[in-house]
Amino acid sequence: MSDPEPDELFRKRLLRVVSEKDRHAALVVVGAYLDALGRKYGRFRTGVALKGFGPRGS
C-alpha cells in the first residue's frame, strides 16, 4: 500500500464536500481528527475505507 495522503492534501479534497457547519473544523483539525471528519463524509486518505473504518453508521 502506498503512503497515506498528508493532512494538507486530504484537507483540500475534504473541503470540497464538507457542510458549512464543519468547514471550520476541516480547516483546523489534523491527524486522526481529520480522518474522523473525513469518515463522516465518506472520504478516506487511501480512497477507500480500510477494514473496520467505514463511514459512520455502516
SERO-4910 file (N, C-alpha, C, O; in steps of 0.05 Angstrom, whole numbers):
BEGIN
 pado doro    nc1    nc2    nc3   cac1   cac2   cac3    cc1    cc2    cc3    oc1    oc2    oc3
  Met    A     17    -23      0      0      0      0     18     25      0     39     25     13
  Ser    A      9     45    -14     25     70    -15     20     86     11      2     80     26
  Asp    A     37    105     15     34    122     39      8    137     38     -1    145     17
  Pro    A     -4    142     61    -29    157     62    -24    186     54     -1    196     57
  Glu    A    -45    200     45    -42    228     38    -34    244     63    -43    239     85
  Pro    A    -18    264     59    -12    283     81    -38    299     88    -55    302     71
  Asp    A    -39    310    112    -62    326    120    -70    347    100    -93    351     93
  Glu    A    -50    361     90    -55    384     72    -71    375     47    -90    389     39
  Leu    A    -63    354     35    -76    344     11   -104    333     17   -123    337      2
  Phe    A   -106    318     39   -131    306     47   -151    328     53   -174    327     46
  Arg    A   -142    349     68   -159    371     75   -170    385     50   -193    392     49
  Lys    A   -153    389     30   -161    402      5   -184    386     -8   -203    398    -18
  Arg    A   -181    360     -9   -203    343    -20   -228    344     -3   -250    345    -14
  Leu    A   -224    344     23   -247    343     41   -263    369     40   -287    369     42
  Leu    A   -249    392     37   -262    418     37   -282    420     13   -300    437     14
  Arg    A   -279    404     -7   -298    404    -29   -325    393    -22   -345    399    -36
  Val    A   -327    377      0   -352    364      6   -364    370     33   -387    363     38
  Val    A   -349    382     51   -360    387     78   -381    409     78   -381    426     61
  Ser    A   -399    407     97   -420    427    100   -408    452    113   -386    452    124
  Glu    A   -422    474    111   -413    499    124   -409    495    154   -391    507    165
  Lys    A   -425    478    166   -423    473    195   -396    461    202   -385    466    223
  Asp    A   -385    444    185   -360    430    190   -336    443    177   -313    433    181
  Arg    A   -340    464    162   -318    477    147   -295    486    166   -272    482    160
  His    A   -302    499    188   -281    510    206   -264    486    217   -240    488    218
  Ala    A   -278    465    225   -264    442    236   -245    431    215   -222    424    221
  Ala    A   -254    429    190   -237    418    169   -213    435    164   -192    425    155
  Leu    A   -215    460    170   -192    478    166   -171    476    188   -148    483    183
  Val    A   -179    468    212   -160    469    234   -152    442    246   -130    440    257
  Val    A   -168    421    243   -161    395    255   -139    381    239   -135    387    216
  Val    A   -125    363    253   -103    348    240   -105    319    248   -120    311    266
  Gly    A    -90    303    234    -86    274    241   -112    259    243   -129    260    225
  Ala    A   -115    245    265   -138    227    269   -165    243    269   -185    232    261
  Tyr    A   -164    268    278   -188    284    278   -197    290    250   -221    290    244
  Leu    A   -178    295    232   -184    300    204   -195    274    191   -213    275    175
  Asp    A   -183    252    199   -193    226    189   -222    221    197   -238    212    181
  Ala    A   -228    227    223   -256    223    233   -275    241    218   -297    232    211
  Leu    A   -268    266    212   -285    283    197   -289    273    169   -311    274    158
  Gly    A   -267    263    157   -269    251    130   -288    227    129   -304    225    111
  Arg    A   -287    210    150   -305    187    151   -334    196    151   -351    183    139
  Lys    A   -340    218    165   -367    228    166   -378    234    138   -402    231    133
  Tyr    A   -360    241    120   -368    248     92   -360    226     72   -361    230     48
  Gly    A   -352    203     83   -345    181     65   -320    185     49   -317    174     27
  Arg    A   -301    201     61   -276    206     48   -254    194     65   -254    196     89
  Phe    A   -234    182     51   -212    168     65   -186    175     51   -185    179     27
  Arg    A   -165    176     67   -138    182     55   -129    162     34   -115    169     16
  Thr    A   -138    137     37   -130    116     18   -149    115     -5   -144     99    -24
  Gly    A   -171    130     -5   -190    129    -27   -213    110    -20   -235    113    -30
  Val    A   -208     90     -4   -229     71      5   -226     66     35   -204     70     46
  Ala    A   -247     58     47   -246     53     76   -230     28     81   -234      7     68
  Leu    A   -212     29    100   -198      5    109   -216    -11    126   -235      0    138
  Lys    A   -212    -37    128   -230    -54    143   -233    -43    171   -214    -38    185
  Gly    A   -258    -40    179   -264    -30    206   -266      0    207   -272     11    229
  Phe    A   -261     14    185   -261     43    186   -280     55    165   -275     76    153
  Gly    A   -303     41    161   -322     50    142   -336     76    151   -331     85    173
  Pro    A   -354     87    134   -368    110    142   -384    105    167   -392     82    172
  Arg    A   -389    125    183   -405    122    208   -432    111    200   -444    118    180
  Gly    A   -442     93    217   -469     82    213   -469     58    194   -491     47    188
  Ser    A   -446     49    185   -446     26    167   -434      2    181   -432    -20    169
***
